[in-house]
């Protein structure tokens, strides 16, 4: 079966990846996107974690990329952040929920 189509909602993810100063973080972000393109909804922890209500995060050592699934094997990337702590700040979750509603 063919892979998943990865789309971006707006330019947040592209801007996030372009702004990564560390080559290792950049490579990690690209590898995570490639992984979700190949495995889609079969991707599990430690590389993908559900955040509830259809929101997921791609998890690397230094980056997180947030996404949702849409019909027809589509993955929509919403935003990304450099991982500085174990939990996701509440303001980030609120922004992600707003972005999720824009797509849905």
Buried (B, 14 or more C-beta within 10 A) or exposed (E): EEEBEBEBBEEBBEEBBEEBEEEEBBEBBEEBBEBBBEBBEEBEEEBBBEBEEEBBBBBBEBBBBBBBBBEEEBBBBBBBBBBEEEEBEEEBBEBBBEBBEEBE
